Amino acid sequence: MFSSRRYSNPRSILITGASSGIGRALALHYAAPGITLFITGRDQRRLEDVAEQCRSVGAFASTWVGDVTDESGMKGWITACNDKQLLNLVIANAGVALGATEVRELHRAAADSFNINVNGVFNTVHPALEVMSARRAYPLRNAQVAVMSSVMGYAGMARSPAYSSSKAAIKHYGQALRGAFRGMGIGVSVICPGYVSSALTAGQTSNMPFLIGADKAADIIANGLAQNKARITFPWQMVLLTRLAINLPGFLVDRLNQPWGVPKLEDEKR
């Protein structure tokens, strides 16, 4: 096992979904003199606003307006970023929480969720791992990727079938990559937040227990990444609940796993 010091000083950081929410908070958290930030999102105005805030504290910030589902575009951008400044940390943060309130909408919600939440992560981490693994000599220092899952990825949730399942896929994939790249010295962490104040949660009317701010979430994530934690699950109350949930017998899961008070397939969260 490698010392966490290998991952505690990233100077060149790439973040997807950086125009709002956790991605924005992470960019602002890392921004400092001597730090290079490569950030992407789909909203040019908001993305440039984040970049300007990062530059105002002395960081170098470069933006790319694009979509994580664009496989060739993502690979080209990530490769170009690494050519400018060897990437130390890549955070595959971009994602959506799509809902289906009718059976006929279920397929589209699932397909779109997996395209963005799963393929979008693949399109981010695979090029990153490719350029990182090309370096020598092993084990590498300050080469790390992180993937954004969710506490809902611990189990299939009746109130969010598409979202919870897509996040479960990324949770498992990140765990597998961690073992696969350990010998090279490339750290891989899976981030599993609970409810965080963001554009995804702003319009929700359902109960959001233990909601925390995006800035606090960024602090927790950055601290966990610096320690090369395998999983960064928060807040602590959610850690306890998820560990309990995955060990419940099936009949109790059936009683608990249902929409919260409304007969919907998913809560609408567009």
N, C-alpha and C positions, 0 to 999 in steps of 0.2 A: 504494500500500500504506500502511495506517495504522499509526502507531506503537503498539507494544505497551502504551504507557502508557495508552491508551484503555481497557484491560481489566485493569489491575493493581490496582484499588482497589474491588472490589465490596463494597457495604455491605448489599445486600438479596439474599439467596441462597435459591433453592428447589432442593430435592434430593428425588428420588423414591427409593424403596427404601432409606430412611435408617435403618431399624431394625436393620440388621446389616451386616457386611462393609464394602465400600468406601464405601457410602453413609453408614454410621455414622461411619467414619473421616473422611470429608470434612466432615461436620457438626461433628465435634469439632475438626478442623483449623481451620475458619473461625471457630469460636466465639470471641468476644472482645467487650469493651465496645464499644458502638456498632454492632454487627453484628446484623442482623435475619435470622433463619433460619426458613424455612417448610419443614417436613419432613413426608414422608408415608411410610406403610408399612401393612402389613396386620395387624401384631401390635401392639395398643394398648399392652400393658405394656412391651414392648421399646422402642417408639417414644417413649413418655413418659419412659422411663429415659434415652434419648439426649437428649431435650429438657431434662431436669433437669440433666444434666451440662453442657449448653451454657449453661444459665441460671446455673449455679454459677460460671462464669468471667465473667459479666457480659453475655452475649448475650441478646437477646430471641428466644425460640423459640416458634413456633406449630406445632401438629401437626394433621394431618388423617388419620384412619384411613380408607383407601379402597384401591381397586384401579385400577391404571393402565389396565385394559381398560374402565373405566367412562368412556366418552367425554364424556357430559354432566357427570358429576360432576367429572372432571378439569378441564374447561373452566371450570366454575363456580368451583372452588377456586382455580385459577390466576388467574382474573380478579379474584376477591376479594382474593387476596394482593397483586396489583399495585395494587389500589385502596388498600390499607392502606399500602404502601410500594413505590414503583416498583422493579420487579425489575431487578437488574443482571446476575445470573448464574442460569441455570436448567440444572441437570444432570439429564438423563434417564438415571438410573442403574439403575432397577429392571429385573430380568430373571431368567430361570430357565434352567437347563440340564437339560432333560428327556431321558430315554433310552428307547430301545426295544430290548428284548432278543429280541423275536419279530416276525416280519413283520407279523402282525395288529395290533401296537401302533404300527407306524411312522406311520400316518396321524394318530393322536391326538397322538403326540409332536410331529409336524411342525406340526399345526394349532395346538396349544396354545403351542408355542414361538413361532410367528409372531404369534399373537394378543398375547402378552405382550411379547416382545422387539422386535417391529416395530410393531404397532398401539399398544402401550403407549408407545413413543417418539413416534409420531405424536400421540397424545393429550396428550403433554407439550409437545413443541416447537411444534406448530402454534398452540395458544393463546398460548404465550409469544411467538412471533414476531409474532402478531397485535397483542398489546398493546404490544410494543416498537416495531414499525414504525409505530404510530399517533403516536409522539412526533415532535417536530420540534425543531430543524432537523437535516437530514442533513448530514454524517455524525454519527451518534449517538456518545455517549461512555458507556462502562460499560454496554453492552447486549450480552450474550453468552449463547449456549447451547452445551451440550456433550452429545454422545450417546455412550452406552457400547456400543462394539463389543467386539472381542476379537482377539487374535493368530490365533485360529482362523477369523476372518472373512477372512483373506487368501486362503484356499483352501478348497474343499469337502473336509472331513475324513471319512474312512471310519468313524472311531470315533465321530463325532458329526455325522451328516448334518443333523439338524434344527437343532441349536445353531449349527454353523458357518455354515450357509446363512442363518439368520436374522441372525447377526452380520455376514455379508457384505453383506446388504441394507442394514443400518444404516450400515455403513462407506461404501458408495457413496452413500447418501442424504445422509449428513452432508457428504461431500465436495461434492456437488452444491449443497446449501444454502449452503455457505461461499461459493461463487461467486455464487449468486443474491442473497445479502444483503450482499455486500461493499460495494456502492454506498451502502447505508443506514448503513454503519458498524457493523452487527451482526456480531459475531464468531461463528463456528461452528467448533468443534473436535471431532474424533473421537478417542475414547479407546480404545486397543487394549491392554488388559493381558494379560500372560501369567498364570501361575498365582499367585493371591493367596489367602492364608489367609482363609477365610470359611465360611459355612454350606454353600455349594455344594461346597467342596473337603474339608470336614471328614470326610465319610464315604467318600471315595474310597480305593480300595486300589491303583489303577493309578499308574504312575510320573508324578510331577509335577515336571519339571525346572525348576530356577531359581525355585522357590517363594519368594515374598516376603511379608512381613507387610502387613496392611491399612493400618497407619499409614504405612509407607514408601511404599505405593502412593498414599496421599492426598497425601503431600508432593510426589511426582513429578507427579501430576495437577495440583495447585494451581499448581506452578511452571510447568508447560506452559501452563495456561490464562492465567496472568498474562502470558505471552509471546505469547499468541494463536497458538499452534502449530496447524497444520492437523491433524496427527496426533500423538497422544501414545502412542507404543508403547514398552512396557517389559516386562521388564528388557532391558538392551542386548543380551544374548545372543540373546533372542528376535527382536530387530530384525534381527540378522544372519541368523538361520535363516529368518525369513519372507521377507526379500528374496531369499535364495537359492532358497527353495521356489517362489516365483511365477515364477522364470525357468528352472526345470528343464524339459528336454524331456519330452514326454508319457510315453515309455516308462519313464523314471526315476520320474516321479510315480506311475505304476501300481505300481511295485515298492515304493515307500515308503508309499503311501496305502492302508493296511490296518489293521484292528484290531490292537492291541498284544498279541499272544500269545494272544488268545481269539477264538473264532468268534462274536462278537456284532455286532449292528448298531450298538449304542452301549453305552458303559459307563453303567450305571444311576447317575444323579446327582440323584435327587429329594431 
